[in-house]
Amino acid sequence: MVKHYKAIFYAILAAALYAISAPISKLLLKEVPPTMMASFLYLGAGLGMSFVDMIKQRKFAEKTEARLTKQELPYTIWMVALDIAAPIFLMLGLTMTSAANVSLLNNFEIVATSIIALLIFKEPIGKRLWGAIFLITISSIILSVEDLSSFSFSFGSIFVLLASVCWGMENNCTSKLSVKDPLQVVIIKGFGSGIGSLIIALALGEKVSNIYYTIAALILGFFAYGLSIFFYIYAQRDLGAAKTSAYYAISPFIGVGISLTIFNEIPTTSFIIALSIMIIGMYFASTEGHRHRHHHIAITHDHFHSHDDGQHNHIHDKTVKGNHTHIHTHEEYTHSHKYSLDIHHNHAH
């Protein structure tokens, strides 16, 4: 249970770190073009987490995390490609529809992540999580829409929805990599998506003349993208893509709170109503989990684990304490207990 609440904390921390992106980016966009800004954010994540990885390797010589292998290559390629495609669709949408439309439809990512997790990756979604997704979506709509009459369906809206679907699919691909080294995943995502966005920015003729704004954007990328994605992946290990996405939906509210402070804006009635609905949704998401008799098939894999988690009881030649990683085998067995979705509980229902 402690492990479960730690995963929830990681998901909320990831949301909080990402929340600083919008208000700070708004300040930096005065000197940095949009696509170039996206590139710097991703590259900042890749560079910053590479530095963290170097420090970690020097401090901890022993291998504690499983590295990516050829087996995860398809998910890795899709992850990077979708992270490049999504902003392109978003930019096309921005040229064809209102900012209110884009802000609202962008929240469809939460729904897309959950539906894709259910239909393609067969990730079970309980009644409480469905309720949480519904409430979080409603609160996001209330937060995003200033004037209901401004919401109109257009080709621009379709492009924004495609961007949300891309990010929803990307979340599920990242979930499949969550048992591997999060640092390695973030570094690949950062450099892959950053270079891809940079190529697009240069093709569009975007340029940056202020070096200080560039450095600020890279630093922001380290915190808002690098560390955020790092903790997001850790949360996905124990919560799964859909549930992590539900907790991550608190990010807009934190972002608004920061914006209120920076830009001296006054909270609206709609914000207070949306916050109340969000709290109820978060309660449903946090209490998701079920108990039933289920069967574990025999499986051999390599991932980060410890021997006090109730899942790993294999024997070592030497005494091993704490977290470590190596190839190990789980024997086939059946039991009953309360659990949430993780790598060991992804069975069909």
C-alpha positions as a Python dict, from the first residue, in 0.01 Angstrom:
ca = {
    (1, 'M'): (0, 0, 0),
    (2, 'V'): (292, 235, 77),
    (3, 'K'): (426, 162, -271),
    (4, 'H'): (84, 249, -419),
    (5, 'Y'): (65, 587, -242),
    (6, 'K'): (423, 662, -342),
    (7, 'A'): (320, 609, -706),
    (8, 'I'): (28, 850, -656),
    (9, 'F'): (272, 1105, -510),
    (10, 'Y'): (498, 1064, -816),
    (11, 'A'): (201, 1120, -1051),
    (12, 'I'): (97, 1440, -871),
    (13, 'L'): (460, 1559, -852),
    (14, 'A'): (492, 1501, -1228),
    (15, 'A'): (177, 1708, -1279),
    (16, 'A'): (309, 1988, -1055),
    (17, 'L'): (640, 2004, -1241),
    (18, 'Y'): (466, 2011, -1579),
    (19, 'A'): (228, 2279, -1453),
    (20, 'I'): (507, 2537, -1437),
    (21, 'S'): (556, 2497, -1811),
    (22, 'A'): (254, 2699, -1928),
    (23, 'P'): (296, 3020, -1721),
    (24, 'I'): (676, 3034, -1763),
    (25, 'S'): (652, 2948, -2134),
    (26, 'K'): (406, 3234, -2175),
    (27, 'L'): (679, 3471, -2056),
    (28, 'L'): (948, 3312, -2276),
    (29, 'L'): (731, 3306, -2590),
    (30, 'K'): (786, 3682, -2616),
    (31, 'E'): (1132, 3603, -2757),
    (32, 'V'): (1115, 3233, -2856),
    (33, 'P'): (892, 3110, -3145),
    (34, 'P'): (641, 2831, -3054),
    (35, 'T'): (796, 2533, -3237),
    (36, 'M'): (1148, 2634, -3135),
    (37, 'M'): (1019, 2662, -2778),
    (38, 'A'): (890, 2303, -2794),
    (39, 'S'): (1229, 2192, -2924),
    (40, 'F'): (1418, 2365, -2641),
    (41, 'L'): (1186, 2214, -2379),
    (42, 'Y'): (1250, 1861, -2507),
    (43, 'L'): (1624, 1920, -2555),
    (44, 'G'): (1646, 2067, -2204),
    (45, 'A'): (1490, 1746, -2075),
    (46, 'G'): (1739, 1532, -2266),
    (47, 'L'): (2044, 1736, -2164),
    (48, 'G'): (1942, 1775, -1800),
    (49, 'M'): (1855, 1411, -1746),
    (50, 'S'): (2178, 1303, -1921),
    (51, 'F'): (2367, 1501, -1657),
    (52, 'V'): (2159, 1336, -1381),
    (53, 'D'): (2235, 995, -1535),
    (54, 'M'): (2611, 1067, -1532),
    (55, 'I'): (2600, 1161, -1164),
    (56, 'K'): (2394, 851, -1084),
    (57, 'Q'): (2637, 619, -1263),
    (58, 'R'): (2933, 766, -1074),
    (59, 'K'): (2760, 750, -736),
    (60, 'F'): (2597, 411, -782),
    (61, 'A'): (2829, 176, -965),
    (62, 'E'): (2590, -118, -916),
    (63, 'K'): (2318, -157, -1178),
    (64, 'T'): (1976, -96, -1021),
    (65, 'E'): (1759, -31, -1328),
    (66, 'A'): (1692, -245, -1634),
    (67, 'R'): (1806, -85, -1960),
    (68, 'L'): (1602, -77, -2280),
    (69, 'T'): (1653, -367, -2521),
    (70, 'K'): (1560, -443, -2883),
    (71, 'Q'): (1234, -587, -2753),
    (72, 'E'): (1117, -236, -2653),
    (73, 'L'): (1235, -74, -2978),
    (74, 'P'): (887, -56, -3142),
    (75, 'Y'): (739, 125, -2839),
    (76, 'T'): (1041, 358, -2826),
    (77, 'I'): (1010, 453, -3193),
    (78, 'W'): (635, 512, -3159),
    (79, 'M'): (692, 720, -2845),
    (80, 'V'): (932, 959, -3019),
    (81, 'A'): (735, 972, -3346),
    (82, 'L'): (408, 1052, -3167),
    (83, 'D'): (578, 1323, -2959),
    (84, 'I'): (690, 1486, -3285),
    (85, 'A'): (357, 1439, -3468),
    (86, 'A'): (136, 1576, -3190),
    (87, 'P'): (276, 1932, -3195),
    (88, 'I'): (245, 1941, -3576),
    (89, 'F'): (-127, 1859, -3555),
    (90, 'L'): (-160, 2112, -3274),
    (91, 'M'): (2, 2388, -3482),
    (92, 'L'): (-228, 2311, -3777),
    (93, 'G'): (-524, 2330, -3541),
    (94, 'L'): (-409, 2663, -3402),
    (95, 'T'): (-413, 2814, -3752),
    (96, 'M'): (-775, 2706, -3811),
    (97, 'T'): (-960, 2744, -3481),
    (98, 'S'): (-985, 2964, -3173),
    (99, 'A'): (-756, 2943, -2871),
    (100, 'A'): (-1061, 2852, -2659),
    (101, 'N'): (-1126, 2551, -2882),
    (102, 'V'): (-764, 2436, -2863),
    (103, 'S'): (-747, 2472, -2484),
    (104, 'L'): (-1066, 2271, -2440),
    (105, 'L'): (-996, 1995, -2690),
    (106, 'N'): (-640, 1946, -2563),
    (107, 'N'): (-789, 1797, -2245),
    (108, 'F'): (-918, 1509, -2460),
    (109, 'E'): (-573, 1354, -2400),
    (110, 'I'): (-698, 1214, -2067),
    (111, 'V'): (-989, 1039, -2235),
    (112, 'A'): (-774, 925, -2530),
    (113, 'T'): (-514, 772, -2297),
    (114, 'S'): (-778, 573, -2107),
    (115, 'I'): (-972, 454, -2413),
    (116, 'I'): (-655, 348, -2597),
    (117, 'A'): (-533, 173, -2281),
    (118, 'L'): (-860, -21, -2270),
    (119, 'L'): (-910, -102, -2640),
    (120, 'I'): (-554, -158, -2766),
    (121, 'F'): (-350, -251, -2459),
    (122, 'K'): (-636, -430, -2275),
    (123, 'E'): (-577, -229, -1957),
    (124, 'P'): (-879, -277, -1729),
    (125, 'I'): (-1065, 34, -1613),
    (126, 'G'): (-1289, 8, -1307),
    (127, 'K'): (-1611, 196, -1237),
    (128, 'R'): (-1442, 441, -1002),
    (129, 'L'): (-1178, 529, -1261),
    (130, 'W'): (-1447, 576, -1528),
    (131, 'G'): (-1618, 812, -1286),
    (132, 'A'): (-1290, 992, -1221),
    (133, 'I'): (-1221, 1029, -1594),
    (134, 'F'): (-1571, 1168, -1649),
    (135, 'L'): (-1546, 1418, -1363),
    (136, 'I'): (-1194, 1526, -1456),
    (137, 'T'): (-1302, 1580, -1816),
    (138, 'I'): (-1602, 1787, -1703),
    (139, 'S'): (-1383, 1997, -1473),
    (140, 'S'): (-1132, 2048, -1755),
    (141, 'I'): (-1412, 2171, -1982),
    (142, 'I'): (-1534, 2414, -1716),
    (143, 'L'): (-1177, 2537, -1666),
    (144, 'S'): (-1107, 2573, -2037),
    (145, 'V'): (-1427, 2729, -2169),
    (146, 'E'): (-1479, 3098, -2104),
    (147, 'D'): (-1772, 3130, -2344),
    (148, 'L'): (-1966, 2822, -2454),
    (149, 'S'): (-2066, 3002, -2773),
    (150, 'S'): (-1697, 3006, -2876),
    (151, 'F'): (-1690, 2626, -2904),
    (152, 'S'): (-1744, 2521, -3263),
    (153, 'F'): (-1647, 2204, -3447),
    (154, 'S'): (-1414, 2259, -3743),
    (155, 'F'): (-1121, 2108, -3930),
    (156, 'G'): (-901, 2290, -3680),
    (157, 'S'): (-1077, 2104, -3399),
    (158, 'I'): (-1012, 1774, -3577),
    (159, 'F'): (-638, 1848, -3589),
    (160, 'V'): (-634, 1931, -3216),
    (161, 'L'): (-819, 1606, -3142),
    (162, 'L'): (-560, 1419, -3351),
    (163, 'A'): (-286, 1581, -3138),
    (164, 'S'): (-461, 1464, -2820),
    (165, 'V'): (-498, 1112, -2959),
    (166, 'C'): (-126, 1110, -3047),
    (167, 'W'): (-35, 1208, -2692),
    (168, 'G'): (-281, 952, -2556),
    (169, 'M'): (-117, 679, -2765),
    (170, 'E'): (227, 807, -2663),
    (171, 'N'): (133, 779, -2294),
    (172, 'N'): (48, 413, -2346),
    (173, 'C'): (373, 345, -2533),
    (174, 'T'): (566, 509, -2249),
    (175, 'S'): (374, 291, -2003),
    (176, 'K'): (515, -18, -2178),
    (177, 'L'): (864, 117, -2109),
    (178, 'S'): (792, 209, -1746),
    (179, 'V'): (964, -101, -1601),
    (180, 'K'): (1288, 3, -1769),
    (181, 'D'): (1529, 276, -1660),
    (182, 'P'): (1320, 598, -1649),
    (183, 'L'): (1632, 810, -1701),
    (184, 'Q'): (1715, 632, -2024),
    (185, 'V'): (1355, 662, -2146),
    (186, 'V'): (1342, 1038, -2073),
    (187, 'I'): (1681, 1099, -2238),
    (188, 'I'): (1572, 920, -2557),
    (189, 'K'): (1237, 1099, -2554),
    (190, 'G'): (1405, 1436, -2492),
    (191, 'F'): (1669, 1417, -2764),
    (192, 'G'): (1448, 1232, -3015),
    (193, 'S'): (1150, 1466, -2985),
    (194, 'G'): (1369, 1773, -2937),
    (195, 'I'): (1571, 1716, -3254),
    (196, 'G'): (1253, 1634, -3446),
    (197, 'S'): (1087, 1957, -3329),
    (198, 'L'): (1405, 2153, -3407),
    (199, 'I'): (1404, 2028, -3766),
    (200, 'I'): (1040, 2137, -3800),
    (201, 'A'): (1118, 2478, -3646),
    (202, 'L'): (1407, 2537, -3887),
    (203, 'A'): (1191, 2425, -4180),
    (204, 'L'): (933, 2686, -4074),
    (205, 'G'): (1206, 2951, -4069),
    (206, 'E'): (1191, 3014, -3694),
    (207, 'K'): (1493, 3182, -3532),
    (208, 'V'): (1597, 3288, -3180),
    (209, 'S'): (1818, 3592, -3117),
    (210, 'N'): (1810, 3609, -2735),
    (211, 'I'): (2053, 3354, -2583),
    (212, 'Y'): (1925, 3416, -2228),
    (213, 'Y'): (1573, 3315, -2324),
    (214, 'T'): (1714, 3005, -2493),
    (215, 'I'): (1898, 2901, -2176),
    (216, 'A'): (1586, 2972, -1968),
    (217, 'A'): (1379, 2751, -2201),
    (218, 'L'): (1631, 2466, -2168),
    (219, 'I'): (1626, 2492, -1787),
    (220, 'L'): (1246, 2497, -1791),
    (221, 'G'): (1253, 2186, -2011),
    (222, 'F'): (1469, 2003, -1756),
    (223, 'F'): (1218, 2061, -1476),
    (224, 'A'): (883, 2074, -1659),
    (225, 'Y'): (957, 1796, -1909),
    (226, 'G'): (1261, 1597, -1792),
    (227, 'L'): (1186, 1553, -1422),
    (228, 'S'): (811, 1552, -1487),
    (229, 'I'): (830, 1265, -1737),
    (230, 'F'): (1076, 1084, -1508),
    (231, 'F'): (827, 1081, -1219),
    (232, 'Y'): (537, 1012, -1458),
    (233, 'I'): (708, 691, -1573),
    (234, 'Y'): (771, 586, -1213),
    (235, 'A'): (400, 636, -1141),
    (236, 'Q'): (300, 429, -1445),
    (237, 'R'): (490, 130, -1305),
    (238, 'D'): (228, 81, -1034),
    (239, 'L'): (-76, 274, -1158),
    (240, 'G'): (-87, 202, -1531),
    (241, 'A'): (-142, 452, -1814),
    (242, 'A'): (-509, 533, -1752),
    (243, 'K'): (-489, 593, -1376),
    (244, 'T'): (-164, 791, -1399),
    (245, 'S'): (-327, 1010, -1665),
    (246, 'A'): (-622, 1074, -1432),
    (247, 'Y'): (-393, 1200, -1153),
    (248, 'Y'): (-188, 1398, -1405),
    (249, 'A'): (-502, 1593, -1496),
    (250, 'I'): (-452, 1805, -1183),
    (251, 'S'): (-175, 1985, -1372),
    (252, 'P'): (-399, 2255, -1531),
    (253, 'F'): (-520, 2361, -1186),
    (254, 'I'): (-169, 2394, -1049),
    (255, 'G'): (-75, 2587, -1362),
    (256, 'V'): (-367, 2824, -1310),
    (257, 'G'): (-262, 2873, -947),
    (258, 'I'): (90, 2968, -1058),
    (259, 'S'): (-53, 3198, -1325),
    (260, 'L'): (-271, 3372, -1065),
    (261, 'T'): (45, 3452, -870),
    (262, 'I'): (264, 3557, -1163),
    (263, 'F'): (9, 3754, -1363),
    (264, 'N'): (-203, 3877, -1067),
    (265, 'E'): (-520, 3721, -1208),
    (266, 'I'): (-833, 3679, -992),
    (267, 'P'): (-985, 3326, -951),
    (268, 'T'): (-1319, 3294, -1129),
    (269, 'T'): (-1634, 3119, -1010),
    (270, 'S'): (-1585, 2856, -1283),
    (271, 'F'): (-1237, 2779, -1148),
    (272, 'I'): (-1372, 2718, -798),
    (273, 'I'): (-1650, 2493, -935),
    (274, 'A'): (-1401, 2302, -1153),
    (275, 'L'): (-1164, 2257, -858),
    (276, 'S'): (-1447, 2108, -649),
    (277, 'I'): (-1534, 1859, -923),
    (278, 'M'): (-1165, 1775, -967),
    (279, 'I'): (-1129, 1693, -596),
    (280, 'I'): (-1418, 1444, -622),
    (281, 'G'): (-1261, 1295, -935),
    (282, 'M'): (-925, 1262, -762),
    (283, 'Y'): (-1096, 1079, -475),
    (284, 'F'): (-1247, 825, -715),
    (285, 'A'): (-911, 779, -887),
    (286, 'S'): (-723, 733, -559),
    (287, 'T'): (-968, 469, -432),
    (288, 'E'): (-962, 267, -756),
    (289, 'G'): (-845, -89, -708),
    (290, 'H'): (-1014, -423, -669),
    (291, 'R'): (-977, -764, -509),
    (292, 'H'): (-1046, -1101, -667),
    (293, 'R'): (-887, -1440, -715),
    (294, 'H'): (-649, -1420, -1011),
    (295, 'H'): (-388, -1635, -1181),
    (296, 'H'): (-24, -1543, -1247),
    (297, 'I'): (139, -1724, -1538),
    (298, 'A'): (507, -1820, -1525),
    (299, 'I'): (714, -1536, -1668),
    (300, 'T'): (1081, -1441, -1700),
    (301, 'H'): (1175, -1074, -1728),
    (302, 'D'): (1418, -804, -1616),
    (303, 'H'): (1315, -499, -1416),
    (304, 'F'): (1372, -291, -1101),
    (305, 'H'): (1238, -474, -791),
    (306, 'S'): (1288, -565, -426),
    (307, 'H'): (1208, -877, -222),
    (308, 'D'): (963, -713, 17),
    (309, 'D'): (692, -625, -237),
    (310, 'G'): (500, -953, -216),
    (311, 'Q'): (575, -1043, -579),
    (312, 'H'): (943, -1139, -579),
    (313, 'N'): (1036, -1439, -368),
    (314, 'H'): (1309, -1590, -586),
    (315, 'I'): (1637, -1689, -420),
    (316, 'H'): (1984, -1539, -478),
    (317, 'D'): (2318, -1711, -430),
    (318, 'K'): (2419, -1417, -211),
    (319, 'T'): (2206, -1210, 25),
    (320, 'V'): (2056, -914, -160),
    (321, 'K'): (1895, -618, 17),
    (322, 'G'): (1703, -324, -124),
    (323, 'N'): (1617, -249, -486),
    (324, 'H'): (1806, -415, -769),
    (325, 'T'): (1756, -547, -1121),
    (326, 'H'): (1835, -874, -1297),
    (327, 'I'): (1663, -1136, -1511),
    (328, 'H'): (1437, -1342, -1284),
    (329, 'T'): (1150, -1590, -1314),
    (330, 'H'): (807, -1583, -1150),
    (331, 'E'): (649, -1922, -1090),
    (332, 'E'): (288, -1990, -1186),
    (333, 'Y'): (44, -1944, -897),
    (334, 'T'): (-308, -1829, -804),
    (335, 'H'): (-409, -1607, -512),
    (336, 'S'): (-646, -1332, -401),
    (337, 'H'): (-563, -982, -276),
    (338, 'K'): (-641, -616, -338),
    (339, 'Y'): (-424, -465, -610),
    (340, 'S'): (-390, -193, -871),
    (341, 'L'): (-256, -234, -1223),
    (342, 'D'): (117, -297, -1258),
    (343, 'I'): (346, -522, -1461),
    (344, 'H'): (241, -825, -1255),
    (345, 'H'): (-133, -757, -1268),
    (346, 'N'): (-217, -694, -1633),
    (347, 'H'): (-437, -1000, -1672),
    (348, 'A'): (-768, -1003, -1859),
    (349, 'H'): (-1098, -950, -1677),
}
